[in-house]
Amino acid sequence: MVVRHIGRSPERADLIYSYRPLSELSGIITTAKRLGAHTIWTQSGLSAAGVNDPKGCWVAEAELRLARNFVESAGLRYITGPYIGGVVQK
């Protein structure tokens, strides 16, 4: 993965990838809509055992259901796994 610092936010995005707490979804949705994104992809940083894992995507079922409903009610697609880095490398 290559990160390019361009000194400003993008004008448009198709996907918003977030490694932030789900409690911040409201702001993430606002950003996604402003940039014209259709999908939000979040990563929890936790394994199924609840252990910190930089590639972890586990979220408790009730919390996941609330997050999915929130994002989808805003008209966006919601993805939580697999780990985005693994998908990009394929």
Secondary structure, 3 states (H helix, E strand, C coil): CCCCCCCCCCCCCCEEEECCCHHHHHHHHHHHHHCCCCEEEECCCECCCCCECCCCCCCCHHHHHHHHHHHHHCCCEEECCCCHHHHHCC
